[in-house]
């Protein structure tokens, strides 16, 4: 993948090749920094059934010059209008161009469109730039008891919610 040739545009996942790009972007960073968990494999292996079907979405940032997917973020739906911002990734060659901020803003807008009342996420202290992006977007740290799920990713040592 070459460096960005033009600005990016964000849109919803629409094809098997989009699903492949979503999986590849996430497998790269998770495998490099952590360990892929079974839940990672399940969600990344079938985003249409595991994310979109239950009422969520996967947003992809594309280089408008080449059409290449250079970033992504998932919105997983839970009961009671709760959503999880998850599986955010930006290709290494595209980092530092504001794509993460663009994806977070698009995800927040999309949660509102989907009728979401609450948005949470789990991240890791190793991911300092991501934590900073989330804080800039208005996310605040929460405790594990605020999660809508009992069993959550082992690597998530920072939990946040958009207030």
N, C-alpha and C positions, 0 to 999 in steps of 0.2 A: 504494500500500500504506500503510495506516495504522499507527501505532505498535502495539506488542504490546498485545493486550487481555487476555491471560491467559498462564499459563506455557506452555512448549513441551513437546512429546512427540517423541521420535525414533523413526522407523521406516524400514524398507527401501523403496526405490523399488518402485512397484507398477503404474504406469499411464503412458500417453503424456503425460498432463498433468504427472505427476511429472517425467518426462524433460524436458519443456519448461521447468519451473521450475528444474531442475538446470542446464540449458544457459543460461538467462537470467541466473541469479545469477552464474555464472562468466564469461560473456561480458562482463557489466557491469564487473567489477573488472579482468579481464585486459586488456580493450580500453582502459580508462581509464588503467591504470598501465604496461602493457607492450604487446606485440604478440601477437595470437592467432597461434599457430603451427599448422602443418598437423595435428600430433598433437592439439592442443587441439580443433580442429574435428572430427576423426575421433571422439575419445572423447566429446565433448559432443553430437555429432550422433547417436550411437547407443549410449547407455550400456548397453542390454540386451545387445547383441552384443559390445561392446568391453570391458565391465566385468563384468557379471553372468554372462554366458555362460561366460567362462573361469574362473569361480570366485570372483569378487570381489563387491562390493556397493556400493550407493550409499545412504547414510543421509540422511534428510531430517528437519529440525526443523520442526515445524508449530506454529503458534499454536493452542492448543486452543480458543480462543474463536471464531476465524474459519476455522480449517482452512488458512489460507494458509501456504505453504512460506516460511520465513524464514531457512533456512540449510541447508547440505548439505556432505557430505564423501564422497569416493569411496575405495574400497579396491580397488586393482588387484592381481590375483594374478600371481605369478611362480613359476617352478619352485622346488622345494626348500622349500616352505612360507614363501616370502618374499612380503610384501605391501608395497605403497606406499600411504601416506596421501596423497591428492592431491585437487585441485579442491575445497578447502574454501572456502566462502563464507558470509557472513552478510549479509543485506540491510542496507543502510545505516541504515534506520529501526529495525532490531532490534539494532544493535550496542550493546554496553555492558550487555547483560542476561544475560551468562553463557552465551549460546548456543554460542559457540566452545568453551568448556570442556566443555559438555554433549556437543557433537559429538565432541570428541577422546576423552572418556571412553567414549562409546558405540562409537566406532571401535576403540579398544583392546579393549574387551570382544568386539566382533564378530570381530576378527582371532583372538582366542583360540577363539571358537566355531567358526571356520573351520579351526582347526588350525594357525594361523600360528606360525612359530618366530622370525620376524624382521620388523620393521616399520621402513621408512625413509621419508624425505620429502625433497623439495627445496623451498626457499623463497628469498626474496630479502631482502636487508638493508633494502630500502625498507619492508618489512612488519614493522616493529618489534613491534607488539602480537601478531602471529601468532608471531613468533620467541619472544617471552616466554611465550606460551601453551604452545608446544611444549616449551620448557625446563622450565616448571612441571610438565608431564606426565611428565618424565623423559627426554626426547629429548636426546641429546648430539651435538655436531658431529662429522662424519666427513669423510674425504677422498674425492674422486671415485673413486679406485680401489676403494672399498668398495661402490660401486653394482653391482647385478646387471645393469645395462644399459650399453652403451658410449655410445650416443647419447642424451643427456638434454637437457632444456629449457635453452635458452641463458640464460633469465632466472634460473635457479637458481644463485645465488652462495653459498648456504648449504645444506649437505647435513647431514641429521641421521638418527639411528637411535635407536630405543628399546632400551635395554640391559636 
